[in-house]
Amino acid sequence: MAEGSSVAELGGVALAADREGAEFDALSSSTARLGRYWPRRVGPAEPLAAALVDHHRTGRPRRVAATRADGVRFEIETEEYFTLDGELAELDALALDQARGRVLDVGAGAGRHALALEARGHEVVAIDVSPLCVALCRARGVRDARVFDVMRLESAEPLGTFDTLFFGMQTIGVAGGVAPLGTLLERLRGCLAPGGRLIVDSSDLFDAWEGDEADRSATRGEIVLSTRYRGWRGAPFPWVYLAEGELSRIAREAGYAVEPLGRVERGEYLLALHAGGDC
């Protein structure tokens, strides 16, 4: 027994862990059952969330079919959500090194960044719009995981203030467009402690919308996407990819100083956005 811990305290911890395990088991069982029905319309995030749960439950990577509204198709591999040694390992390492103090992990997914940040001694609040992802984070050991949509975060009241707002795996794209991103960044300043920062990565849109390679406007990276996994078909949702110069411009207009941190060969880049305009 840990020094200073009562039997009641330890029992409470064990009971909480049991409840979280039961919650995950119930949700995991639900994904298996619902996957037998074809098709089932679900929320935008749920096909990927179900695939992540299946990956964790079976130990086998899964693939999620993604389709843009202009017809471009690609696949999302779940393996990347469980490792820090994937294609973006260099940016992941830089991002984790830049985190300071209390951290909000936005779009936590399977919890890979939250777990790594906790291992470094940070207090982390992991948020995701998907209850499946939140249950998965808890099952994997994330201490504080909550169902929450960052687009509804308008003040520090619901979650408190943070030293770092962590947008890994291009989750800044959840803003869905250039104008909403500017609004989001302005609101997020109120959630930062003095000297706080955002850590964000993104990339330019690799395949032009409707094949229009001549479009070099800031909005060229605004897309509409839907995903599908087994019998789950997710509702379409907006997403935005941004070239480094465009994201930097939007951040400066929202009152941030922009610090480039790194870039990988295929085009993804990492920025620190410092509130108050000082790096």
C-alpha positions in Angstrom: 0.0 0.0 0.0 1.3 3.5 -0.9 2.4 5.6 2.0 -0.4 7.8 3.2 -3.1 6.0 1.3 -6.1 4.5 3.1 -7.8 1.3 2.2 -10.9 3.4 1.3 -8.9 5.6 -1.0 -7.3 2.7 -2.8 -10.6 1.0 -3.0 -12.1 4.1 -4.6 -9.3 4.1 -7.2 -9.9 0.4 -8.0 -13.7 1.0 -8.3 -13.1 3.9 -10.7 -10.8 1.7 -12.8 -13.4 -1.1 -12.8 -16.1 1.3 -13.9 -13.9 2.7 -16.7 -13.0 -0.8 -17.8 -16.7 -1.8 -17.8 -17.5 1.3 -19.8 -14.9 0.5 -22.5 -16.0 -3.2 -22.6 -19.6 -2.2 -23.1 -18.8 0.3 -25.9 -16.4 -2.2 -27.5 -19.1 -4.8 -27.5 -21.5 -2.3 -29.0 -19.1 -1.6 -32.0 -18.9 -5.4 -32.7 -22.7 -5.8 -32.6 -23.5 -2.7 -34.6 -20.9 -3.6 -37.3 -23.2 -6.5 -38.3 -25.8 -4.1 -39.6 -25.4 -2.5 -43.0 -25.5 0.4 -43.3 -25.7 2.4 -40.0 -25.5 6.2 -40.1 -23.4 7.6 -37.2 -21.7 10.8 -36.2 -18.7 12.1 -38.2 -16.0 10.8 -35.8 -17.5 7.4 -35.0 -16.3 5.2 -37.9 -12.6 6.0 -37.1 -13.4 5.7 -33.4 -14.9 2.2 -33.9 -11.8 1.2 -35.9 -9.5 2.4 -33.1 -11.5 0.4 -30.6 -11.3 -2.7 -32.8 -7.6 -2.2 -33.2 -7.1 -2.0 -29.4 -9.4 -4.9 -28.7 -7.8 -7.3 -31.3 -4.3 -6.0 -31.6 -4.7 -5.8 -35.4 -4.5 -2.6 -37.4 -7.6 -1.5 -39.2 -8.4 0.7 -42.3 -11.1 3.3 -42.5 -12.3 4.4 -46.0 -12.4 8.2 -46.4 -14.2 10.0 -49.3 -14.0 13.7 -50.1 -17.1 15.4 -51.4 -15.3 15.9 -54.7 -14.8 12.2 -55.1 -11.2 11.7 -54.0 -10.8 8.5 -51.9 -8.1 7.4 -49.5 -7.7 5.2 -46.5 -6.9 6.0 -42.9 -4.6 3.5 -41.1 -5.2 3.0 -37.4 -1.6 2.0 -36.6 -0.5 5.7 -36.6 -2.9 6.4 -33.7 -1.1 3.9 -31.4 2.6 4.7 -32.0 5.0 7.7 -31.9 7.3 5.9 -34.4 5.2 6.4 -37.5 5.7 8.7 -40.5 5.4 11.8 -38.4 7.8 10.6 -35.6 10.1 13.6 -36.1 7.3 16.2 -35.7 5.8 14.2 -32.8 9.1 14.3 -30.9 9.4 18.0 -31.5 5.8 18.7 -30.4 6.2 16.7 -27.2 9.4 18.6 -26.4 7.6 21.9 -26.8 4.8 21.1 -24.4 4.8 23.1 -21.1 2.9 22.8 -17.9 -0.8 21.8 -18.0 -1.8 20.5 -21.4 -5.0 20.2 -23.3 -4.8 17.4 -25.8 -7.3 18.2 -28.5 -8.8 15.3 -30.5 -7.1 12.7 -28.4 -8.1 9.7 -30.5 -6.5 6.6 -28.9 -4.5 8.7 -26.4 -1.0 8.3 -27.8 0.0 12.0 -27.2 -1.8 12.2 -23.9 0.0 9.1 -22.6 3.4 10.4 -23.7 2.8 13.8 -22.1 1.7 12.2 -18.9 4.8 10.1 -18.9 6.8 13.3 -19.0 5.1 14.6 -15.9 2.5 16.9 -17.5 -1.0 17.3 -16.2 -3.1 16.4 -19.2 -6.8 16.8 -20.1 -7.6 14.8 -23.2 -10.7 15.7 -25.1 -12.5 14.1 -28.0 -15.9 14.5 -29.5 -16.3 10.7 -29.6 -17.4 8.8 -26.5 -15.7 5.7 -28.0 -12.4 7.5 -28.2 -12.7 8.8 -24.7 -13.5 5.3 -23.3 -10.5 4.0 -25.3 -8.2 6.7 -23.8 -9.3 5.8 -20.3 -8.9 2.1 -21.0 -5.3 2.7 -22.2 -4.5 4.6 -19.0 -5.2 8.3 -19.7 -6.0 9.8 -16.3 -8.4 12.6 -17.4 -10.2 12.1 -20.7 -13.5 13.9 -21.4 -16.1 14.1 -24.2 -15.8 17.7 -25.4 -15.8 19.6 -28.7 -13.0 22.2 -28.9 -15.2 24.2 -31.3 -17.5 24.9 -28.3 -14.7 26.0 -26.1 -15.3 29.7 -25.6 -13.7 30.4 -22.3 -11.6 28.8 -19.5 -14.7 28.1 -17.4 -15.4 24.4 -18.4 -11.9 23.1 -18.4 -9.7 25.7 -16.7 -6.6 27.4 -18.2 -3.7 25.6 -19.9 0.0 26.3 -20.5 -0.2 24.3 -23.8 -3.0 23.6 -26.2 -1.8 20.5 -28.1 -3.2 19.9 -31.6 -1.4 16.8 -32.8 -2.1 14.8 -36.0 -3.4 17.9 -37.8 -6.4 18.2 -35.5 -6.4 22.0 -36.0 -8.2 21.1 -39.2 -11.4 20.5 -37.1 -12.0 24.2 -37.5 -13.3 23.3 -41.0 -12.4 26.6 -42.8 -10.2 29.7 -42.8 -12.8 32.0 -41.2 -13.8 29.5 -38.4 -10.1 28.9 -37.7 -9.5 32.6 -37.1 -12.5 32.7 -34.7 -11.3 29.6 -32.9 -7.8 30.9 -32.4 -9.2 34.2 -31.0 -11.4 32.3 -28.5 -8.6 29.9 -27.4 -6.5 32.8 -26.2 -8.9 33.1 -23.3 -8.1 29.4 -22.3 -4.3 30.0 -22.1 -2.4 30.8 -18.9 0.1 33.7 -19.1 2.9 32.7 -21.5 0.8 29.9 -22.9 1.1 28.5 -26.4 -0.6 26.3 -29.0 1.4 23.5 -30.7 -0.1 22.7 -34.1 0.8 20.8 -37.2 -0.8 20.8 -40.6 0.0 20.6 -44.3 -1.1 22.0 -47.6 -3.8 20.0 -49.3 -2.0 17.4 -51.3 -4.7 16.8 -54.0 -6.4 19.9 -55.2 -10.2 20.2 -54.6 -11.9 19.0 -57.8 -8.5 18.8 -59.4 -8.1 22.6 -59.6 -4.3 22.9 -59.3 -4.5 26.6 -60.3 -6.3 27.5 -57.1 -3.7 28.9 -54.7 -6.2 30.8 -52.4 -6.2 30.4 -48.7 -9.4 28.5 -48.9 -8.1 25.8 -51.3 -7.6 23.4 -48.3 -11.3 23.6 -47.2 -12.8 20.2 -47.9 -15.8 18.1 -46.9 -15.1 14.5 -45.8 -16.9 11.4 -44.8 -15.6 8.1 -43.5 -16.8 4.5 -43.5 -15.8 1.5 -41.4 -17.5 -1.9 -41.6 -21.2 -1.1 -41.3 -20.7 2.4 -40.0 -21.1 5.4 -42.3 -20.2 8.7 -40.8 -22.0 12.0 -41.5 -20.0 14.4 -43.7 -17.9 17.0 -41.9 -15.8 20.0 -42.9 -12.0 19.9 -42.5 -9.2 22.4 -43.5 -5.6 21.9 -44.6 -3.4 25.0 -44.6 -0.1 25.9 -46.1 2.4 27.1 -43.5 2.2 30.7 -44.7 -1.6 30.8 -44.5 -1.8 29.3 -41.0 0.9 31.7 -39.8 -1.0 34.7 -41.2 -4.3 33.6 -39.6 -2.6 33.1 -36.3 -0.9 36.5 -36.4 -4.2 38.2 -37.2 -5.7 36.4 -34.1 -2.9 37.9 -31.9 -0.3 35.2 -31.8 3.5 35.2 -32.5 4.4 32.3 -34.8 7.4 30.1 -34.2 8.3 27.5 -36.9 9.5 24.3 -35.2 10.0 21.8 -38.0 8.9 20.3 -41.3 9.1 16.8 -42.8 9.9 16.0 -46.4 6.3 15.1 -47.4 5.1 18.6 -46.4 3.7 18.5 -42.8 5.0 21.2 -40.6 4.9 22.1 -36.9 4.3 25.6 -35.4 4.2 27.1 -31.9 1.7 29.9 -31.6 2.5 32.1 -28.6 -0.3 34.2 -27.1 0.4 37.8 -26.5 2.6 38.1 -29.6 5.9 37.2 -27.9 8.0 34.1 -28.5 
